[in-house]
Amino acid sequence: MSTNDNKDQFRPDDHENDHFLLTTVVGSYPKPKWLNRAKELYQDDDHDFDEDDWQEAKDDAARLITNEHERAGLDAVVDGEMRRNEMVEFFAARIEGYEFNGPVKVWGHNYFDKPSVVSEVEYDDSWLVDEYKFTASATDRPVKVPITGPYTLASWAFNEAYEDDGELAYALADLVNEEIEKLVDAGARYIQIDEPALATTPDDHAIVGEALERIVADIPEEVRIGLHVCYGDYSRIYPEILEFPVDEFDLELANGDYDQLDVFKDPEFTKDLALGVTDVHVAEAESVDEIEENIKKGLEVVPPEQLVVSPDCGVKLLPREVAYGKMANMVEAARNVEADLDAGNIDVERGAPTPADD
């Protein structure tokens, strides 16, 4: 797996600046209110809103949000995960060996339908190929495909079938590899593995590393593999994660006001950094100027050719107009920083981007 040489395939042909900061999103996006209403009708036996109607509603929502990502100017788009529910439930429902026994309370008044692994996990039908094909047909931009990673799929389930979560994660990694191979055959070139459980559990980076080795086995080098890790103590996993066979690390740092940025400065960050530059926990869009300053913080860690720009995490819990505002401002800020880099207005020395005349 090579690093840093497969990003230019996502550069638009009409890109105005010499520098290119790839702009993208982590995955989830607010669902239109009418889609939630359509789901209620579909689940209500008293209505004749049938499977075809429900499929049409999901198609319409996926097309709408993909277009919204385009209008915001994103270089790589997602459909906002319009067809998905919770990030573990969605995949567990499609993997043989999982079963559901009802919701468990996880925090506050939030519940999660935590599944159990009751037998050996097996790959049945594809999980995401149809979703990818539809999204790719709805846009001329590159499409990123987020997949919940095997460590999180193992950690956030009751394990009743395997010796430990490590063995379960390795078995799941083989299934994820199978799915990615099908996605690649369908044309996907940008895959993001979501592992929110990683930075919250000490010393399990070795399990994730082995799982990733299985995930990327025989995947072509031109396929960009990212790893998204949100919240947690990054010092638990750095610098060990630099050994992971991925091209890009997508990290939540805006929410903590970049308090953990220094973690990644020593030793040198050798992968691409997909820096969270908007805080998904704040229900207002940051200004373009503020996001520009956040992007420059990423230049303290990596040079421009290794920097990718995205929100901290999925934005599904935000008001839709706020989510769009964050994306549109983020893209404008990235283009402004590119222009400043082209003009020599930013001197980039690892550890300290400064105005050129300072």
C-alpha positions as CSV (number, residue, x, y, z in Angstrom):
1,M,0.0,0.0,0.0
2,S,1.6,3.2,-1.1
3,T,1.1,6.6,0.5
4,N,0.3,10.1,-0.8
5,D,0.4,9.2,-4.5
6,N,-3.3,8.4,-5.2
7,K,-4.9,11.7,-4.2
8,D,-4.5,13.6,-7.5
9,Q,-7.0,11.3,-9.2
10,F,-9.6,13.3,-7.2
11,R,-8.4,16.7,-8.4
12,P,-11.0,18.3,-10.6
13,D,-9.9,19.0,-14.2
14,D,-10.9,22.7,-13.8
15,H,-9.2,23.2,-10.5
16,E,-8.0,26.8,-10.4
17,N,-5.1,26.6,-8.0
18,D,-1.7,24.9,-8.3
19,H,-2.1,23.6,-4.8
20,F,-4.9,21.1,-4.1
21,L,-6.4,20.4,-0.7
22,L,-8.9,17.6,-1.3
23,T,-12.3,18.6,0.3
24,T,-14.7,15.9,1.4
25,V,-17.0,14.8,4.3
26,V,-16.8,12.0,6.8
27,G,-20.2,10.5,5.8
28,S,-23.5,11.1,7.5
29,Y,-25.7,14.1,6.8
30,P,-29.1,15.3,8.1
31,K,-32.0,13.3,6.6
32,P,-34.8,15.4,5.0
33,K,-37.8,15.4,7.3
34,W,-39.9,13.9,4.6
35,L,-37.6,10.9,4.4
36,N,-38.2,10.2,8.1
37,R,-42.0,10.6,7.5
38,A,-41.8,8.2,4.6
39,K,-40.1,5.6,6.8
40,E,-42.9,5.9,9.3
41,L,-45.5,5.3,6.6
42,Y,-43.5,2.3,5.3
43,Q,-43.4,0.8,8.8
44,D,-47.1,1.5,9.4
45,D,-49.3,-1.5,8.4
46,D,-52.3,0.8,8.1
47,H,-50.8,2.6,5.1
48,D,-50.2,1.2,1.6
49,F,-46.8,2.9,1.3
50,D,-45.0,-0.2,0.0
51,E,-41.4,-1.4,-0.6
52,D,-41.3,0.4,-4.0
53,D,-42.4,3.7,-2.5
54,W,-39.8,3.4,0.3
55,Q,-37.1,2.6,-2.3
56,E,-38.1,5.6,-4.3
57,A,-38.0,7.9,-1.3
58,K,-34.4,6.7,-0.4
59,D,-33.3,7.1,-4.0
60,D,-34.7,10.7,-4.1
61,A,-33.0,11.6,-0.8
62,A,-29.7,10.1,-1.9
63,R,-29.8,12.0,-5.1
64,L,-30.8,15.2,-3.3
65,I,-28.0,15.1,-0.7
66,T,-25.4,14.1,-3.3
67,N,-26.4,17.2,-5.2
68,E,-26.2,19.3,-2.1
69,H,-22.6,18.1,-1.6
70,E,-21.9,19.1,-5.2
71,R,-23.4,22.6,-4.7
72,A,-21.2,23.1,-1.6
73,G,-18.2,22.4,-4.0
74,L,-16.9,19.2,-2.4
75,D,-14.2,17.4,-4.4
76,A,-15.3,13.9,-3.1
77,V,-19.0,13.4,-2.2
78,V,-21.1,10.9,-0.2
79,D,-24.9,10.4,-0.4
80,G,-25.1,11.5,3.3
81,E,-25.8,7.8,4.2
82,M,-29.5,8.3,3.4
83,R,-30.0,4.6,3.3
84,R,-28.4,3.8,6.6
85,N,-29.4,4.0,10.2
86,E,-26.9,3.6,13.1
87,M,-23.4,2.8,11.9
88,V,-23.2,-0.6,13.6
89,E,-26.8,-1.7,13.3
90,F,-26.7,-1.1,9.5
91,F,-23.9,-3.5,8.9
92,A,-24.8,-6.0,11.6
93,A,-28.2,-6.5,10.0
94,R,-26.4,-7.5,6.8
95,I,-23.8,-9.9,8.3
96,E,-24.7,-13.5,9.0
97,G,-23.9,-14.3,12.7
98,Y,-25.4,-11.2,14.3
99,E,-28.8,-11.0,15.9
100,F,-30.7,-8.2,17.6
101,N,-32.4,-8.5,21.0
102,G,-33.6,-4.9,21.6
103,P,-32.1,-1.5,22.4
104,V,-29.7,-0.7,25.3
105,K,-29.3,2.7,26.9
106,V,-25.9,4.2,26.0
107,W,-25.9,7.8,27.2
108,G,-28.5,10.3,28.4
109,H,-31.8,9.4,26.7
110,N,-30.1,7.8,23.7
111,Y,-30.6,4.1,22.9
112,F,-28.7,1.8,20.6
113,D,-29.9,-1.5,19.2
114,K,-26.8,-3.3,20.3
115,P,-26.4,-6.6,18.4
116,S,-25.0,-9.9,19.6
117,V,-22.6,-12.1,17.6
118,V,-24.1,-15.6,18.2
119,S,-22.4,-17.6,15.5
120,E,-19.5,-17.4,13.1
121,V,-19.8,-14.2,11.0
122,E,-20.3,-14.8,7.3
123,Y,-20.5,-12.7,4.2
124,D,-23.9,-13.0,2.4
125,D,-25.0,-10.3,-0.1
126,S,-23.1,-7.1,-0.8
127,W,-23.7,-4.3,1.7
128,L,-22.9,-1.2,-0.2
129,V,-22.3,-1.9,-3.9
130,D,-25.9,-0.8,-5.0
131,E,-25.6,2.3,-2.8
132,Y,-22.3,3.2,-4.4
133,K,-23.5,2.6,-8.0
134,F,-26.5,4.8,-7.4
135,T,-24.5,7.6,-5.9
136,A,-21.9,7.4,-8.7
137,S,-24.7,7.6,-11.3
138,A,-26.1,10.7,-9.6
139,T,-22.8,12.7,-9.8
140,D,-19.8,13.3,-12.0
141,R,-17.6,13.8,-8.8
142,P,-15.6,11.1,-7.1
143,V,-17.6,9.2,-4.5
144,K,-16.2,8.2,-1.1
145,V,-17.6,5.1,0.6
146,P,-17.6,5.0,4.4
147,I,-17.6,1.5,6.0
148,T,-17.8,0.8,9.7
149,G,-14.6,-0.9,10.7
150,P,-14.3,-4.4,12.1
151,Y,-12.9,-3.3,15.4
152,T,-15.9,-1.1,16.1
153,L,-18.3,-3.8,14.7
154,A,-16.7,-6.2,17.3
155,S,-16.4,-3.8,20.2
156,W,-19.9,-2.4,20.0
157,A,-21.6,-5.8,20.0
158,F,-22.0,-8.6,22.5
159,N,-19.5,-11.3,21.6
160,E,-21.1,-14.7,22.3
161,A,-19.3,-16.7,19.6
162,Y,-15.6,-15.9,19.5
163,E,-12.8,-16.3,22.0
164,D,-12.3,-12.5,22.2
165,D,-13.0,-9.3,20.4
166,G,-9.7,-9.6,18.5
167,E,-10.6,-12.9,16.9
168,L,-14.0,-11.4,16.0
169,A,-12.5,-8.3,14.5
170,Y,-10.1,-10.4,12.3
171,A,-13.1,-12.4,11.0
172,L,-15.0,-9.3,10.3
173,A,-12.0,-7.7,8.6
174,D,-12.0,-10.6,6.1
175,L,-15.6,-9.8,5.3
176,V,-14.8,-6.0,4.9
177,N,-12.1,-7.0,2.5
178,E,-14.5,-9.0,0.4
179,E,-16.9,-6.1,0.3
180,I,-14.2,-3.6,-0.7
181,E,-13.1,-5.9,-3.6
182,K,-16.7,-5.8,-4.9
183,L,-16.8,-2.0,-4.5
184,V,-13.5,-1.7,-6.4
185,D,-14.9,-3.9,-9.2
186,A,-17.9,-1.5,-9.3
187,G,-15.5,1.5,-9.7
188,A,-15.0,2.8,-6.2
189,R,-11.6,4.4,-5.6
190,Y,-12.0,6.1,-2.2
191,I,-12.9,3.9,0.8
192,Q,-13.1,5.2,4.4
193,I,-12.9,2.8,7.4
194,D,-14.7,4.2,10.4
195,E,-13.2,3.1,13.8
196,P,-14.6,5.4,16.5
197,A,-13.8,2.7,19.1
198,L,-10.1,2.9,18.4
199,A,-8.9,5.9,20.5
200,T,-11.3,5.1,23.4
201,T,-9.7,1.7,24.2
202,P,-6.1,1.5,25.3
203,D,-3.6,-0.6,23.6
204,D,-5.8,-2.2,21.0
205,H,-4.2,-0.4,18.1
206,A,-2.4,-3.7,17.3
207,I,-5.7,-5.5,16.7
208,V,-6.8,-2.7,14.4
209,G,-3.5,-2.8,12.6
210,E,-3.8,-6.5,11.9
211,A,-7.5,-6.0,10.9
212,L,-6.4,-3.3,8.4
213,E,-3.8,-5.6,6.9
214,R,-6.5,-8.1,6.2
215,I,-8.8,-5.4,4.9
216,V,-6.4,-4.0,2.3
217,A,-5.1,-7.4,1.2
218,D,-5.0,-7.5,-2.7
219,I,-6.6,-4.1,-2.9
220,P,-5.0,-2.1,-5.8
221,E,-2.7,0.8,-4.8
222,E,-4.8,3.3,-6.7
223,V,-7.7,2.7,-4.3
224,R,-7.4,5.3,-1.5
225,I,-7.9,3.9,2.0
226,G,-8.7,6.3,4.8
227,L,-9.2,5.6,8.5
228,H,-11.6,7.8,10.5
229,V,-11.1,8.0,14.2
230,C,-13.3,10.4,16.1
231,Y,-13.0,11.4,19.8
232,G,-10.7,9.8,22.3
233,D,-7.1,10.2,23.4
234,Y,-5.0,10.1,20.3
235,S,-1.8,9.8,22.3
236,R,-2.9,6.2,23.0
237,I,-2.5,5.3,19.4
238,Y,0.2,7.7,18.0
239,P,2.7,7.1,16.6
240,E,1.8,3.4,16.3
241,I,-1.0,4.1,13.8
242,L,1.6,5.3,11.3
243,E,2.3,1.6,10.7
244,F,-1.3,1.1,9.6
245,P,-1.6,0.3,5.9
246,V,-3.8,3.3,5.0
247,D,-3.2,6.4,3.0
248,E,-5.1,8.9,5.1
249,F,-6.1,9.4,8.8
250,D,-9.3,11.4,9.3
251,L,-9.2,13.0,12.8
252,E,-11.6,15.0,14.9
253,L,-9.6,17.9,16.2
254,A,-11.8,21.0,15.8
255,N,-14.1,20.0,18.7
256,G,-11.2,19.9,21.1
257,D,-9.9,23.3,19.8
258,Y,-6.9,21.5,18.4
259,D,-5.6,20.7,21.9
260,Q,-4.3,17.3,20.6
261,L,-2.6,18.7,17.5
262,D,0.9,18.5,19.1
263,V,0.4,14.8,19.5
264,F,1.0,14.4,15.7
265,K,4.1,16.6,15.4
266,D,6.6,14.3,17.0
267,P,7.5,11.9,15.4
268,E,6.8,13.2,12.0
269,F,3.3,12.5,10.5
270,T,4.1,10.4,7.4
271,K,0.6,9.8,6.1
272,D,-2.0,12.1,4.7
273,L,-3.9,14.1,7.3
274,A,-7.7,14.5,6.8
275,L,-8.1,17.3,9.3
276,G,-11.4,18.1,10.9
277,V,-11.8,21.9,10.4
278,T,-15.5,22.3,11.4
279,D,-16.9,21.3,14.7
280,V,-20.0,19.1,14.2
281,H,-21.1,19.6,17.8
282,V,-21.6,23.4,17.2
283,A,-25.0,24.1,15.6
284,E,-23.8,27.1,13.6
285,A,-21.5,27.4,10.5
286,E,-18.1,28.6,11.3
287,S,-17.0,31.6,9.2
288,V,-14.7,31.2,6.2
289,D,-12.0,33.1,8.0
290,E,-12.2,30.8,11.0
291,I,-12.0,27.7,8.9
292,E,-9.0,29.1,7.0
293,E,-7.2,29.4,10.4
294,N,-8.1,25.8,11.2
295,I,-6.8,24.6,7.9
296,K,-3.5,26.3,8.6
297,K,-3.2,24.4,11.8
298,G,-3.0,21.2,9.7
299,L,0.0,22.8,7.9
300,E,1.8,22.7,11.3
301,V,1.7,18.9,11.0
302,V,1.9,18.1,7.3
303,P,2.8,19.9,4.1
304,P,0.0,20.9,1.7
305,E,0.3,17.8,-0.5
306,Q,-0.5,15.6,2.6
307,L,-3.5,17.7,3.8
308,V,-7.2,16.8,3.2
309,V,-10.0,19.0,4.6
310,S,-13.2,17.7,6.1
311,P,-15.6,18.2,9.0
312,D,-14.7,16.6,12.3
313,C,-17.2,13.8,11.9
314,G,-20.6,13.0,10.4
315,V,-23.0,16.0,10.5
316,K,-26.3,14.1,10.8
317,L,-27.4,15.6,14.1
318,L,-27.1,19.2,12.8
319,P,-29.9,21.3,11.2
320,R,-29.6,20.7,7.5
321,E,-29.0,24.4,6.6
322,V,-26.1,24.5,9.2
323,A,-24.6,21.3,7.8
324,Y,-24.6,22.8,4.3
325,G,-23.2,26.1,5.6
326,K,-20.3,24.3,7.2
327,M,-19.5,22.5,4.0
328,A,-19.8,25.5,1.7
329,N,-17.6,27.6,4.0
330,M,-15.1,24.8,4.3
331,V,-14.7,24.5,0.6
332,E,-14.4,28.3,0.2
333,A,-11.8,28.4,2.9
334,A,-9.8,25.5,1.4
335,R,-9.7,27.3,-2.0
336,N,-8.6,30.5,-0.3
337,V,-5.7,28.7,1.5
338,E,-4.7,27.1,-1.8
339,A,-4.6,30.5,-3.4
340,D,-2.5,31.9,-0.6
341,L,-0.1,29.0,-0.9
342,D,0.2,29.6,-4.6
343,A,0.9,33.3,-4.0
344,G,3.6,32.5,-1.4
345,N,1.6,34.2,1.3
346,I,2.1,31.2,3.6
347,D,5.5,29.9,4.4
348,V,5.1,26.2,5.3
349,E,7.7,24.8,7.5
350,R,6.6,21.7,9.4
351,G,5.6,22.9,12.8
352,A,4.9,26.5,12.0
353,P,3.0,27.9,9.0
354,T,3.4,31.7,9.1
355,P,2.6,34.7,6.9
356,A,5.4,35.0,4.4
357,D,6.4,38.5,5.5
358,D,6.8,37.7,9.2
